[in-house]
């Protein structure tokens, strides 16, 4: 096994990485001209057929790191599934599909997203017509395998995206079952935000001489993020949040709450106060969640009030502000939340609202992460 660690790399473009010209044109039209570190390290080895296990945070550009070399190898003339991408959540599967479809147009590659909460009959029809790339969540993928509506014997490359989240969500047995049904001679790529022993054990059991790529970018990301704490009594948290929103006037903001009930209560309050917001949690119907996310990504909706579970795996460019209405449970969760802003060199702002009873939890977070400066806000004209 070979290991790569982050270092100083000369800036290069996608063509120098071996990316085909039509794909480079698509990227250029989207304003993407400089590869991210994960793309620089992964595109070449993946194109060469290497198994890769990569540690990369959400927002690091990992989706293009595997899509560009993998789609280049797909034979659009063969109506069989040649690439399988497994993601832990519907939201992430939808995001990967959107990226893949932009690139697939240049080669007329058939792309299908396979996940629950959507009519399975349309998926069955598309599979019968023949697709080359399937992006799926574990449960719905196994449904198709059991129905024999989807075969994996033509799969050349299998990608496990956000492998740590899949294991955390209890999909270990499902992932193992999928890997057993895939051909033994295949390229296996594993991308994960954290690289604990469970992820490594799962990956190495099915890999051949994998290249390990490790990118630890939290400190780089945090350099671009202004962090604040607003100390306020719990009954005044909502007013304090509104005061900060009025001061910041964010273009795109995610407001994190601990529970679905807190999301509902805060969203109702903000709407009554005239703020244009939408709510996102696991009880929102899937088709509605998709509409909300589409509107938010376009920048037509400034505020998204969400739980961690609903927002897991979301990779949204352009988020300018993150508000922690409720404290995250761990320092790792805090880093993960605020890492959704301040991307690609842009500046980001985060603000956490802390009641006196949460002082001990805040101190524990600061002991592990860093001391966060306090911010004074005027509530009710005071």
ABEGO torsion letter per residue (X at the ends): XBBBBBBBBBBBBAAAAGBBAAAAAAAAAAGBABBBAAAAAAAAAAAAGBBBBBBBBBGAGAAAAAAAAAAAABBAABABBABBBBBABAAAAAAAAAAAAAAAAAAGBBBBBBBBGBBAAAAAAAAAAEBABBBBBAAAAAAAAAAGABBAAABABBBBBGAAAAAAAGAAAAAAAAAAABBABBBBBBBBABBBAAAAAAAAAABBGBBBBBBBAAAAAAAABBBBBBBBBAAAAAAAAAAAAAAAGBABBBBBBABAAAAAAAAAAAAAAGBBBBBBBAABBAAAAAAAAAAAAAGABABBBBBAAAABGBBBBGBABBBBABBBABAAAAAAAAAABGBGGBBBBBBBBBBAAAAAAAAAAAAABBBBBBBBBBBGGX
